[in-house]
Amino acid sequence: MGRRKRRHLPESLKREAVERVRTSGLPICRVAEELDVHETVLRRWMARCAEPGTGPARRSVTQAQGPSPADLAAESARLKRDPQRAQMERDILENAALIFGTASR
């Protein structure tokens, strides 16, 4: 396999890519795919653009809010109905099997 020719991209594009990762909330791999660069290259750009003394550049991790009480109540009701529905479907299938089993004899 031949090696890929090294591309030299302008600094402005690198800065814009880093800014896009920081502001858009998209994962680094997605932005890297959009720019057709390897994820590692984009991570290097981010490390290079980081402010000195702040450590590696990372996206802030936001915690997702938990479900609302109404969502929890709806989910609880659905889970209580599921076994009843499964039992009803099983009974219908058993009756059908009995009906069709005796009809074929």
Order of alpha helices (4+ residues) and beta strands (2+ residues): alpha-alpha-alpha-alpha
